[in-house]
Amino acid sequence: MMNERPEDTWSDPAGVDLLAETLRGMSRAPRPGSPTGPEALLPMIHRRIRTRRAAKKAALGTGSLMVATLVAVAVVSTPWDRPDPLPGVSPTAVPSPSAPSTTPTPSPTPTPSSSTAPSGNAMTDAVFLDGLNPGEWGSNFDVTCGMPIDDLVAQSSSAGIRMEVTGPAGQYDDAVEVPVRITETAGRSGEYSSGYPLLVWVQDGRVVDLGFGWHEGGAWFYGPDGDGRNGLRDSDGDGNTDGPHITTLGAGEAVEVVASAGFETSCGDYTIVGTGNAFEHALTPRVGGTYEVRAVTWFQRNDEPAAQLVLSDPLSVTVPDQAADPAPFAPGHNPEFLPLADAGIVCGSPAADLPSSKPDLELTITGDPFLERPFLRVPVELAGIEGGSGQWSDPTIVWLQDGVVVDVGSGSPAQPGSSEPATLEPGDRVETTATGSVVTTCAPTTIYPFYRTYRPAGTYQMVAVLPLRGADEGRFVVSEPVTVTIGEHGQP
């Protein structure tokens, strides 16, 4: 089990805002063809980033419904159009307290309103990776999945800044949103940096979901109509989701924004698909049940040496049971960012159409597949025969069923051509692993695309395909198929 993911590495710091806009735009699925949509900006993203493992919170939900009850804070009016409240609650405004609490306080144990209320537990009813530190959180704070919420509260600070919940949780497209007000309380103006407000989910006193997008930010900013939604809403339908950044926070100024979370959990199972600028995909839907939810952000004045963690008071949110619908099989699919896009292998092609293997090299699957999150791997051996030699890059697993390609392979996120070339002489043997994933790349869930469908349990034929480099560029070494059995959650 991986307990920590590496932080992102930027080749162009000026691209942070572009990446933030694009990836968060992906998560909200803007209109296809929008001039600021991901499909328009992805080429620039790929030029600007050295490595990328983020699908962030691109959670395509199944129309989840929720019931939310505000705890420890009052509901007040906000200047933006609220998302639809979660059915079952009619939010009503109540007077604002004269002195809002600046220290997060424990939420009382919620009482389900009926016997049909979900009672699930995220740590026991789904894949839960205890101790995981999602990479978006980096190393500035000691934060892990499964940590006591009291430890997170102890790291937070309300010095000079206060965040308070101002309304009930709601559902907007594929996200859960909670309106918050962030107020400068030190009485001084200045430039600052911050993160997008996220939602932290707690059950039984432990953190069970941390949210995605921790590195995204730079400053809070309004939408095109001043709707406070981090510039993510195209509320006037003009295709523009940009909004002005609030780069300077005035003395006593209050900013109305939203904290949000997708429908998948960052503490659950995940995978990485693609090569080079690979995307991380969260797989585990949030388990139905009652949660204590807090908004969280980081804040740093430009003249101060370190960032501080800012937490809101808690909100009780009840989530119904939900399941990830499998995406349909996509014949002909193999986008250019997958490792074998140039091999002529597409979803649904017959096994006979696999590329021919270079005759003086031999690739053999030598063991059983094993899970090494975020990858599924299988040991292979590359050998030179009859004077065979060559330079090679990482082998990829291709999956067959009934003589048809059902997964074109997800590969390793290493930059293409980054592996050290090896020259094989007759009799030489190199042991390595072929890389795959627990998801299937023949079931994209959106047009971008993302992959969140676990490989269904069953019997498959696994083939390792190794691209050659140098003088043999465009040629491949292909193993003989090996029959394997896959179980729940795409795992061997």
C-alpha positions in Angstrom: 0.0 0.0 0.0 1.3 3.4 -0.8 1.1 5.8 2.1 2.3 8.9 0.3 2.2 10.1 -3.3 4.9 12.4 -4.7 4.1 16.1 -5.1 3.5 17.6 -8.5 6.5 19.1 -10.3 5.9 22.2 -12.4 8.1 23.0 -15.4 6.3 26.4 -15.7 5.0 28.1 -12.6 3.0 30.5 -14.7 0.9 27.6 -15.8 -0.6 27.0 -12.4 -3.7 29.1 -13.0 -4.2 27.5 -16.4 -3.9 24.0 -14.9 -6.2 24.9 -12.1 -8.8 26.3 -14.4 -8.6 23.3 -16.7 -8.6 20.4 -14.2 -11.3 22.0 -12.1 -13.2 22.6 -15.3 -12.9 19.0 -16.1 -14.5 18.1 -12.8 -17.6 20.1 -13.6 -17.9 19.0 -17.2 -18.4 22.3 -19.1 -20.1 22.5 -22.4 -18.2 20.7 -25.1 -16.5 23.2 -27.4 -16.2 25.9 -24.8 -13.2 28.1 -25.6 -12.1 27.7 -22.0 -13.0 24.0 -21.8 -10.5 21.2 -21.1 -10.5 19.9 -24.7 -9.3 23.4 -25.9 -6.7 23.8 -23.2 -5.3 20.2 -22.9 -2.6 20.7 -25.6 -1.2 23.7 -23.7 -1.3 21.7 -20.4 0.7 18.9 -21.9 3.3 21.4 -23.0 3.6 23.0 -19.6 3.8 20.2 -17.2 6.6 17.7 -16.6 4.6 15.3 -14.6 1.0 15.3 -13.5 -1.0 12.8 -11.6 -4.3 14.6 -11.2 -7.8 13.9 -12.1 -8.6 15.8 -9.0 -12.2 15.4 -8.1 -13.6 14.7 -11.5 -16.3 12.6 -10.1 -19.1 11.8 -12.4 -21.9 10.9 -10.0 -25.1 9.1 -10.6 -27.5 11.8 -9.5 -26.9 11.4 -5.8 -29.3 13.0 -3.4 -28.4 14.2 0.1 -29.8 15.6 3.3 -27.8 18.3 5.0 -28.3 20.0 8.4 -26.3 22.9 9.6 -24.5 22.4 12.9 -22.9 25.2 15.1 -23.3 27.9 12.5 -26.2 30.0 11.2 -27.7 30.2 7.7 -27.3 33.6 6.2 -27.9 35.1 2.8 -25.1 35.0 0.3 -24.7 37.0 -3.0 -24.5 34.0 -5.3 -27.2 31.7 -6.6 -27.3 28.7 -4.2 -27.1 25.2 -5.6 -30.2 23.1 -5.2 -30.5 22.1 -1.5 -30.2 18.5 -0.9 -33.8 17.0 -1.0 -35.5 16.4 2.3 -34.5 19.7 3.8 -36.1 23.1 3.3 -33.3 25.5 4.4 -34.6 28.6 6.2 -32.7 31.7 7.1 -32.1 32.5 10.8 -30.4 35.5 12.4 -26.6 35.6 12.1 -24.9 35.2 15.4 -23.2 38.4 16.8 -20.0 36.6 17.4 -19.4 33.6 15.1 -17.2 30.9 16.5 -13.6 31.0 15.2 -12.6 27.6 16.6 -14.0 24.5 15.0 -16.2 22.6 17.6 -17.2 18.9 17.6 -20.5 18.2 15.9 -23.2 16.4 18.0 -24.0 12.8 17.1 -26.6 13.1 14.3 -29.8 11.1 14.6 -31.2 9.7 11.4 -34.6 11.0 10.5 -35.9 7.6 9.5 -35.1 3.9 9.5 -34.1 4.2 5.9 -31.3 6.7 6.5 -27.9 5.3 5.3 -25.7 3.9 8.0 -22.6 3.0 6.1 -19.1 3.4 7.3 -16.5 4.6 4.8 -13.6 2.8 6.6 -15.3 -0.6 6.5 -17.8 -0.6 3.6 -15.5 0.3 0.7 -11.8 0.3 -0.3 -10.2 2.6 2.3 -6.5 3.3 2.3 -5.7 4.1 6.0 -2.6 6.3 6.3 -2.7 7.6 2.7 -1.6 11.1 2.2 -3.2 12.2 -1.1 -0.5 14.0 -3.1 -2.5 17.2 -3.5 -2.0 17.8 0.2 1.7 17.8 -0.2 4.0 17.8 2.9 3.2 21.2 4.5 0.7 19.6 6.9 0.7 16.3 8.7 -2.6 15.0 7.2 -3.5 11.4 6.4 -6.6 9.4 5.7 -7.9 7.9 8.9 -6.3 10.5 11.2 -8.3 11.7 14.2 -10.1 14.9 13.4 -8.8 16.3 16.7 -5.3 16.1 15.2 -6.4 18.1 12.2 -8.1 20.7 14.3 -5.0 21.0 16.4 -3.0 21.9 13.2 -5.5 24.6 12.2 -5.3 28.3 13.1 -7.8 31.1 13.0 -5.1 33.8 13.6 -6.0 36.7 11.3 -8.4 34.7 9.2 -11.8 33.1 9.9 -13.8 30.7 7.7 -17.5 30.0 8.6 -20.2 28.0 6.9 -23.1 30.2 5.8 -25.6 27.7 4.5 -26.6 24.1 4.0 -24.8 21.7 1.8 -26.1 21.4 -1.7 -25.5 19.4 -4.9 -24.3 21.1 -8.1 -23.7 18.9 -11.1 -21.3 16.3 -9.9 -20.1 18.0 -6.7 -21.2 18.6 -3.1 -20.9 22.3 -2.2 -21.0 24.2 1.0 -21.1 28.0 1.0 -18.5 29.6 3.3 -17.4 33.1 4.2 -13.7 33.8 4.7 -13.0 37.0 6.7 -9.8 38.8 7.4 -9.7 39.5 11.2 -6.2 40.9 11.8 -7.1 44.3 10.6 -4.5 44.6 7.9 -4.5 44.5 4.1 -2.1 42.6 1.9 -1.5 40.2 -0.9 -1.9 36.5 -0.1 -1.9 33.0 -1.5 -4.5 30.3 -0.8 -6.0 27.0 -1.8 -9.5 26.3 -3.1 -11.8 25.5 -0.1 -12.4 21.8 0.1 -14.5 19.5 2.3 -13.1 17.1 4.8 -15.4 14.2 5.8 -15.3 12.6 9.2 -16.9 9.5 10.7 -16.5 8.2 14.3 -13.9 11.0 15.0 -11.6 10.0 12.1 -11.0 11.6 8.7 -12.3 9.4 6.0 -12.0 11.8 3.0 -9.8 14.7 2.3 -11.0 16.0 -1.0 -9.0 16.7 -4.2 -7.3 19.8 -5.6 -5.1 20.8 -2.7 -2.4 22.4 -4.9 -4.9 24.3 -7.0 -5.2 28.0 -6.1 -3.2 31.1 -5.8 -6.0 33.4 -4.8 -9.8 33.2 -4.2 -11.7 34.6 -7.1 -15.2 35.4 -8.2 -17.2 34.0 -11.1 -18.1 36.1 -14.1 -21.2 37.5 -12.4 -19.6 37.8 -8.9 -21.3 34.6 -7.9 -18.4 33.6 -5.6 -18.1 30.1 -7.0 -14.3 30.2 -7.6 -14.9 31.2 -11.2 -16.2 27.8 -12.2 -19.8 28.7 -13.2 -20.8 29.8 -16.7 -23.9 31.4 -15.2 -24.6 33.7 -18.2 -24.1 31.0 -20.8 -21.4 32.8 -22.7 -18.9 29.9 -22.5 -16.7 31.9 -20.1 -15.9 30.5 -16.7 -13.2 33.0 -15.8 -13.5 35.4 -12.9 -11.4 38.1 -11.3 -8.9 37.0 -8.7 -9.0 38.6 -5.3 -5.3 39.1 -5.1 -5.3 41.5 -2.1 -7.4 40.9 1.0 -8.4 44.1 2.7 -8.6 44.7 6.4 -11.8 43.1 7.6 -12.8 42.0 4.1 -15.1 39.0 3.8 -15.0 36.7 0.7 -18.1 34.6 -0.1 -17.0 31.3 -1.9 -17.9 27.6 -1.8 -16.1 24.6 -0.5 -16.6 21.5 -2.6 -16.0 17.8 -3.0 -16.7 15.3 -5.7 -18.6 12.0 -5.3 -15.5 9.8 -5.1 -13.2 9.8 -2.1 -9.5 10.6 -2.1 -9.0 8.1 0.6 -10.3 5.2 -1.5 -8.9 3.2 -4.3 -7.3 5.0 -7.1 -5.2 4.5 -10.2 -3.0 6.4 -12.7 -3.7 6.1 -16.4 -1.5 7.2 -19.3 2.1 8.2 -19.8 3.9 11.4 -19.3 1.3 13.8 -18.0 -0.8 11.0 -16.5 -4.1 11.5 -14.8 -5.0 10.1 -11.4 -8.4 8.6 -11.1 -10.3 8.1 -7.9 -12.4 5.0 -8.0 -14.3 4.6 -4.7 -17.7 6.3 -4.4 -18.4 8.0 -1.1 -20.2 5.4 1.1 -23.8 6.3 2.1 -24.0 7.4 5.7 -23.8 10.4 8.0 -20.7 12.5 8.1 -19.3 15.5 10.0 -18.1 17.8 7.3 -15.8 20.8 7.6 -14.5 23.3 5.0 -10.7 23.6 4.9 -8.3 25.8 3.0 -4.8 27.0 3.4 -3.9 30.7 3.6 -0.6 32.6 3.5 0.1 36.3 3.4 2.9 37.0 0.9 5.0 38.7 3.6 4.8 35.6 6.0 7.1 32.6 5.8 4.5 29.8 6.1 0.9 28.9 5.3 -1.7 28.1 7.9 -4.5 25.6 7.8 -7.9 27.1 8.2 -11.0 25.0 9.2 -14.6 25.9 9.5 -17.1 24.7 12.1 -18.7 21.3 11.3 -21.7 20.5 9.3 -23.7 17.3 9.5 -24.3 15.7 6.1 -26.2 12.5 5.3 -25.3 10.8 2.0 -27.5 8.0 0.5 -25.9 4.8 -0.8 -24.5 5.2 -4.2 -22.6 3.0 -6.6 -20.4 3.8 -9.6 -22.2 2.8 -12.8 -19.8 1.0 -15.1 -19.0 2.9 -18.3 -20.0 1.3 -21.6 -17.3 -0.5 -23.7 -16.0 1.9 -26.4 -15.0 0.1 -29.6 -12.1 1.8 -31.4 -10.9 3.7 -28.4 -7.2 4.3 -27.8 -6.4 8.0 -27.2 -3.0 9.4 -27.9 -1.9 9.7 -24.3 -2.1 6.0 -23.7 1.2 4.1 -24.2 0.2 1.9 -27.1 -1.7 4.5 -29.1 0.8 4.1 -32.0 0.7 0.3 -32.0 -2.6 0.0 -33.9 -4.3 -1.6 -30.9 -7.8 -0.4 -30.3 -10.6 -1.5 -28.1 -12.6 -4.3 -29.7 -9.9 -5.3 -32.2 -9.2 -9.0 -32.7 -6.2 -10.6 -31.1 -4.9 -11.3 -34.6 -4.4 -7.5 -35.1 -1.8 -7.2 -32.3 1.5 -6.0 -33.7 3.9 -8.6 -34.9 6.8 -9.2 -32.6 10.4 -8.6 -33.5 11.7 -12.1 -34.2 15.1 -11.9 -32.5 13.7 -10.7 -29.2 11.5 -12.6 -26.9 9.2 -11.3 -24.1 7.8 -13.8 -21.6 5.4 -13.3 -18.7 7.1 -15.1 -15.8 4.8 -14.8 -12.9 1.4 -13.8 -11.5 0.0 -10.3 -11.6 0.1 -8.3 -8.4 -1.3 -5.0 -7.1 1.2 -2.2 -6.4 -1.0 0.8 -6.0 -1.7 2.7 -8.1 -0.6 0.1 -10.7 -1.2 -3.6 -11.4 2.0 -5.3 -12.6 3.2 -8.6 -13.8 6.8 -9.8 -14.0 8.2 -10.3 -17.5 11.6 -11.3 -19.0 13.1 -9.9 -22.1 15.7 -12.0 -23.9 17.8 -11.6 -27.1 17.8 -14.6 -29.4 19.7 -15.3 -32.6 21.8 -12.2 -32.2 18.9 -10.1 -31.2 19.5 -6.7 -29.6 17.6 -3.5 -29.1 16.6 -0.5 -27.1 13.3 -0.7 -25.3 10.9 1.2 -23.1 8.5 0.0 -20.4 6.2 -2.9 -21.4 2.4 -2.5 -21.1 -0.3 -5.1 -20.3 -3.0 -5.6 -22.9 -6.1 -7.6 -21.9 -8.1 -10.0 -24.1 -11.3 -11.9 -23.7 -12.7 -14.3 -26.2 -10.0 -13.3 -28.7 -10.9 -9.6 -28.5 -8.9 -6.7 -27.0 -10.9 -5.4 -24.0 -8.3 -3.1 -22.6 -5.6 -1.3 -24.6 -3.3 -0.8 -21.6 -2.7 2.1 -19.2 1.1 1.7 -18.8 3.4 3.6 -16.6 3.3 7.4 -16.0 7.0 7.8 -16.8 7.8 10.2 -19.6 8.0 8.3 -23.0 11.6 7.3 -23.6 12.6 7.9 -20.0 13.6 4.4 -19.2 17.3 3.6 -19.7 17.9 1.8 -23.0 19.2 -1.7 -22.7 21.2 -3.5 -25.4 20.5 -7.2 -25.5 23.0 -9.7 -26.8 22.3 -13.4 -27.5 21.6 -15.2 -24.3 21.1 -11.9 -22.3 18.0 -11.7 -20.2 16.4 -8.6 -18.5 13.8 -9.0 -15.8 11.3 -6.2 -15.4 7.5 -5.7 -15.0 4.8 -4.9 -17.4 2.4 -2.3 -16.1 -1.4 -2.0 -16.1 -4.2 -0.9 -13.9 -7.3 -2.1 -12.0 -9.5 0.0 -14.4 -10.2 -0.7 -18.0 -9.2 1.8 -20.6 -11.9 0.6 -22.9 -14.6 2.2 -20.7 -14.0 5.9 -20.7 -16.5 7.8 -18.5 -16.3 11.2 -20.1 -15.1 12.7 -23.4 -11.8 13.9 -21.9 -11.5 10.9 -21.1 -11.4 9.6 -17.5 -11.4 6.0 -16.5 -13.2 4.9 -13.4 -14.7 1.5 -14.3 -13.0 -1.4 -12.5 -12.1 -4.3 -14.7 -15.0 -6.8 -14.2 -14.2 -10.0 -12.3 -13.6 -12.9 -14.7 -11.0 -14.7 -16.7 -8.8 -12.9 -19.2 -5.8 -13.4 -21.4 -2.9 -11.1 -20.5 -0.4 -10.0 -23.1 2.7 -7.9 -22.5 3.6 -5.5 -25.3 7.1 -3.8 -25.3 7.8 -0.8 -27.6 11.3 -0.7 -29.0 13.3 2.5 -29.4 16.3 3.8 -31.4 16.7 2.1 -34.7 13.7 -0.1 -34.1 11.3 2.7 -33.2 7.8 1.7 -34.2 8.4 -2.0 -33.7 7.3 -4.1 -30.7 8.0 -7.3 -28.8 4.8 -9.1 -27.9 4.5 -12.0 -25.4 2.4 -15.1 -25.7 -0.9 -14.7 -23.8 -1.3 -16.0 -20.3 -4.7 -16.7 -18.7 -5.4 -14.9 -15.4 -8.4 -14.6 -13.1 -9.4 -11.1 -11.9 -11.5 -10.6 -8.8 -13.4 -7.8 -7.1 -12.2 -4.2 -7.7 -10.1 -5.3 -10.7 -7.6 -7.0 -8.4 -5.9 -10.3 -9.0 
